[in-house]
């Protein structure tokens, strides 16, 4: 039964109850916010609430435009989303008094089930929620954009020297190599520089080294810790070159694959005064000279991956599992490559050949296995040990990564390095149409190459032969210029 309304001279019992209730709720709100764990939870809830109140039309919602507003009263469930604002400032005391009176009359005339249904939430929580949501949107935008603005930045820089297409000449040399016409001189020493994670692949470049040795050529594989930083490996490569030169009195031709090409180029950039009489040229095969979108997308800060601590996960994987340095991967990001190349450009007189390919996505590569190592079993009764090949589906992994880069950026790649980022400014560039993934250059497949296709060792020989021709032409041009 509805109660009789109170007269003007009598104090309103309902109003008294409402005032004390509001005071209790304010105390509860302050107590709630004094607990760090609950405060953090409230911030996340407020973030969602702020987004909804800003993006969706809420009937009866009153904006927080006055400086004196501190608390926002969330409505009862029966109020259909209506919000009323209570203020504690002295300037709006009269308005609050009449509003409290109206609330008292409403409560006194309502049913008991409608009492004590309001919730007090500080207005700054809504403001913090909006800020958090804005940060979330910015992280999402940065994650979606990824490396779209960085891929091919070397080609967009008009101040850098242009490249020269050497594909046709490379194919001619490769055809001669397959006919057993070998032109590599024995007056130099050939140094093969492996790429990232080569320490975990014992067969990295082993087949190519054996191939060169059979031709009577001096060939070495640089035993560097490929999971170290570019600057550290550059110093080790410089020491390798000096050791080879002083031991043989022969100049060195370098072929670096993947990060090995970046490390080798850094050695020439940082130590050229000491190496200019000892190095004859450099081939960069599938090297992320301009940077890698894979490394950049994983390690870029300010992305959604920060919420799951993706960078920390990669640090644990590289340092604890692979026994390397995260700096090795970070040095391949676009940000670090731009910074390094601006400070340490390659000397213009160094003969350079760049080689890049595109991964195949045919069904055959999905079942191909790469021979990356071998397992030697204990000696059997006959006195001979047994070797079991260790294989991995590297081609399938490269094909998947290549498709991902095409779908996200529309860029062709060998699975890890885009074709645009593998071209060194001022170099002779080889752009074969044959589909070869990033791992093909160094790990042999368990399947034999087709009879009409060159293998990895022959491709390396053709690249180095082209480099010799480029170096000879460079010397001839310089001699003509001096005359």
N, C-alpha and C positions, 0 to 999 in steps of 0.2 A: 504494500500500500504506500502511495506517495506521501512523503512528509510535508507538513505545512511550511510555506516559505517564511523565513524569519523577518521580523519587522526591522525598520531602519534603526531604531534605538537599541535593539538587542544585538549582542555579538553573534556572529555566525559561527556555529559549531563546525560546519563543513569547511569554512574558510580557514579556521584554526587548524583543522586536520591537514588541509592542503599545504599550509605554510610549513608546518612541522615536517610534513612528508618531503617537501622540496628541499628543506635544509638537510634532512637525512640523506637524500639522494646526492646532494652536492658533496657531502662528506664522503659518501661511498665512492663517488667518482674520483675524488682526490686520492682516496685510499687505493682505488683500483689502479690509478696511474702511478702510484708510488712504488708499485711492484714491477721490476724490470721485465720479467717474463710476460706478465699480463699486459704491460704497456706495449711490448712488441707485438703481441697478438692483436691488440686493439688497433695498432697502426696498420697492420695488414687488412683488417676488416674495414677500417676507415678508408683505405685506398679504394676498395671495391665500392663502398657506399658513395664516395665522392664521385667516382666515375659515373655511377648510375644517376646521381642527382644532377650532374652537369650535362649528361648526354641524353637523358630521357625526361620528357615532360612530367613533372610531379605536381598534381593539383594542390594548390594552397601553399607551395613552397615559398619561403621568404628568404631572399639572398642575404648574405652577411656583409652588408655594406657599411654599417656603422662601427666606429672604433670601439664603442663601449660594449659591444656584444661579446659575450664570453661563452655562454652555454646555449646549446641547441636541444630542444625537447623533441624527442622522437614521439610520434603519435601512438595512441592505442590502436589495436588491430581494427576496431570498428570505425576509426576515423578516416579510413580510405586513403591513407598516406598523407593526411594533412599535418603540417609541422607548425608549431608555434614557438616563437623566440622569446626567451626570458632574459632580461638584462639586469645587471646589478649596479649599473652606473647611476650616479646621482642625477644626471641630466634627464634620464627617462624614468624617474621615480613615479611621476604621476601616471604615466602610461601603464607602468607595471602594476600600480595599485588598482586601476580599473580592470586590467586584465585578470589580476588575481581574484577580484570580486566576481568577474564573469565566470571564471573557472569554479569558484565556490558555489555559485548558483547552479552551474551545470552538474557539479558533483552531488550537491544536495538533492537534486531532482533525478538523479540517475540511479541505476540499480547497483548493488554492491559489487557485481562482477566487473563493473567498469572502473572501479577505483584502483589506484596504484598501478596503472598500466603504462605510464610514461617513463621514458628513459632519458637520463641526462648525459649528453656527450659534449665535451669541450669543443668549441669551434676550431681551435688550432689543430685538432686531430683531422678535421676535414681538409684544412689547408695543407697539412703534411701529407695527407692521402693523395691530394691532387699533385703535389710535387713528386711523390713516389711513382704515381702512375705516369707522369710525364717522363721520368727517368726510365721507366719500363718501356715506354714507347720508343724512346731514343735508342735504347739497347736493341730492341727488335728491329728498328730501321737500320742500324749499323750492321746487325747480323745478316739481314736480308741483302743489303747492298754488297757486303763482303769485299772482294778484291776487284769489283767491276771497274773502278776508276784507276786501278794500278796496272792491270795486265797490258803489256806492250808499251809501257811508259818510255822505254829507251827509243823506240821508233818514233814517238811523238815529239821527242826533244830535237828541235831543228839545229841546235848548236853542235850536236854530235856528228861525227863523220858517217857517211853512208856506207852501206854494205855492197859487196859485189857477188853476183850469183855464180857459183862454181859448180853447179849441179851437173851440167852437161860434161864438163871436163872430168869430174869425179866418176861418172858412169863409164866414160871411155877408159879411164885407168882401171876401174874395177873389172871391166871386160878383159883387159889385158892380163890382169892378175889371175883371173880364172883360167886363162890360157897358159899359165905358168911363165908369164913374162914379168919378172920382178926387177924393179928399178931402184929399190931403196939402197942408198949408199951405206957402206960399212965404215965410213969415216966419221960417223957420229954414233952416240949411244942413245938408245931409246928407253925412256922412263915412263912407265904406265902408272898413273895416279888413281887409285880407287876412290869410290864415293862413300856416301853415308852407310853405316852399318856393315862395311866390308869386313870388319873384324869377326863378324858372325857368319861370314860366308867364305870358307877357306879356298874355294875354287874361283874366287873373283879374279879375273884376268889370267888365270893359270893356263888355260888353253891357248890364249893369244901369245903369252910369253914362250911357251913351248914351240909354237909355230914360228916365231921369229928366230928362236935359237936354232931350229933345223935349217934355216936359211943362212946360218953363220953370222947372224947379227947379234951384237951385244944388247941385251934387253933386261931391264930390271923392273920390279914392282915396288913402288915406294911403300915401305912398311910403316905407315903413319897410323895414328889413332884417329880414325875418320870421324868418330863421335866427339872430337874436340872442336874448339872454335876455329874459325877461318884464320885468325891471326896466328894462333899457335901452330896450326898445320902449315901455314905459309913459311914460318921460320924453319920447320923441320924439312920442308921441301927444299928450301934454300940450302940447308946443310947437306942434303942428299946430292944436289946438283954440284956443289963445291967438292964433295968427296969423290964423285964420279969423275969430275974434270981433272982434279989433281992426280987421280989414280991412273987415268987413261990418256990424259992430254987431248981428249976429244970433246967437242961441244955436244950438248944434250938437246934432243927433240922430245918434247913432252906431249903426252896424250892423257888428258884427264876426263874421267867420266863422272857425270852428275856433280856432286859436291867436290869431287876431285878436280874438276875443271875450274871451279870457283877458287879452290885453295891454290891451285897452280897459278892462276891469273893474279891472285893476291900476292903470291911470292914475287912475281915479276914487278908488280906495282910498288911493293914496299922495299924491295932490295935490288932494283934494277941497276944502280951504279956498281954493285958488286957482281951482278950476273950478266951484264950486257955482253961480255966477251965469252961467256960460257954457255949461253942458250941460243939455239938456232931457230926456235919457233915453238908454237903451242897449238894443239888441237883441243877444242872443247866439245865433247860429245854429250849431247843431251844434258847440258849443264844449265841450271837456273841462274844465268848470269845477271838477269834483271830482277830475279826474285821468284818465289814459288807461291801460287795461290793456296796450295795445300798447307804449307807452313804458316802463311799469313792468316788464313781463316781459323786455324787451330789456336794460334797464340795471340791474336789481336785482342787487346783489352777493351772493355766497355761493351761486350756482347752478352747475349743471353747465357752463353757458356760460363760466364763468371758465377752464375747462381749455383752451378754444379761443380765449380772449382776445376774447370777443364784444364787450365794451365797447370795446376798442382798435380793433376792426374798424369799429365804428360811428363812433368818433372820427375815424378816417381818412376814412371816407365823407363825414361831415358837414363836416369842416374842410378836407380837401384837395380832394375832388371837388365838393361843393356850396358851398364857400367860406363856411361858416357856423360856428356855435359849438355844440358838443355841449350846452352849458348850455340852449339853446333846447328840446331834447328832454327833458333832465333836469328842467326846470321843469314838465313836464307829468306827471311821475310822481306817484303818490299821496302818497308821502312828502313831496315838496316842496310839493304843493298843500295838504296838511294844515298844514304848517309856515307857509306864507305866509298862508293864510286865518285862522289863529289869531292872527297878528300884525297882519294888515291886512284886516279884514272890510269888505265894501261898506257905504257909508253907507246907513242904512235909508230915507232920504228920496229916494233915486235911483229913478225909475221904470225897471223892468226887465221885459223880455219874453224868455223862453227858448223856443227852438225846437229840436226834435230829431225824427229820423226813423229809419226802419228800411230797410236795403238790400234790394233785390229780388234774388231768386235764380232768376228765370225764365230760360228759354233765350235770350230776346231780348236780355237785358243782356250775355250772354256774347259777343255779336257786335257790341255797340254800341261805337262809337269816339267819344272826346271830343276836341273841337277845342281844343287847349291853346296853340297858337302858329301862326305862319305863316312860311314861308320865301320871301323875295323874291329872285327871279332877276334877273340883269343886264338892263338895258334892251334890248329887242329892236330889230329894224330899223325897226319902225313907231313907235318912240319910247315905247312903253308897257312898263312892267315887269310881270312875271308873278308872282303870289303863289300859292304851293302850301301848302295847310293841313298843319300838323303835328298828327297825331292819336295818341292813346294809348288802349289798352283799360282805362281807369280803372274803368269799371263792372264789368268782369270781376274786376279786382283787389279792388275793394271787396266784391263778392259772396263771393269766396273768404275774405277776412278775416272777414266777417260770419259765415260758416258755421263758421269756426274758433272764434270767440268763443262761438257757440251750443254747439258740441260740447264745448268745454272748460269753460265756466262756466254754460251755459244762459241767457245774457243776450243780449237783442236789441240791435242796434247798427246804425249806418250804415256799418259796415266798420272804423271807427277809434275811434268814441266810443260808449259804451253810452248807452242812453236815460236810465238813472238818473243817470249822472254829468253829464248836460247840463242838469239842472234846477237853477237858482239858487234857494236858499232865499229866500222872500219875493217871488218874481217871479210874473208871470202866464205860465203855461206853455201852449205850443201843442203838441199831440200828434196830428198828422194820421195817418190810417190809410194814406194813400198811401205806397207804397214809393219812397223816394228815398235814394240813397247819398250819401256824404260829398262827392263831387266834383260832384254834380249842381248844387249851389247856385251854383257859380261858373263852371263850364265847360259850354258848350252842346254837346249831342250833335249828331253829323252827321245823325241822323234827326230829323225834325220831330216836335214834341210832338203827341199825339192832339188832335183838335179839341175834346174836352170836358175837357182838362186845362190848367191854367195853366202858364206857363213860369216860368223863374227870376226874371225881372224883376218879373213880377206878384206872385209870392210875396213878394219883398222889399218891394214897395210895400204889400202887405196887412199885413206884419209891422210896418212903420213906422207905418202908419195906426192899427193897434191900439195901438202905443206912445203915439201922440199922445192917444188916448182914455184910456189908463191915466194919463198925466201930467195930463190935465185933471181926471180923477176924483180923483187924489191931491191936486191943488191945492184942489179943492172940499172935500174931506174935511178938509184942514188949516185951511181958512178957517172951516168950521163948528165945528171944534174950538176955534179961537181965540175965536170969538164966545161 
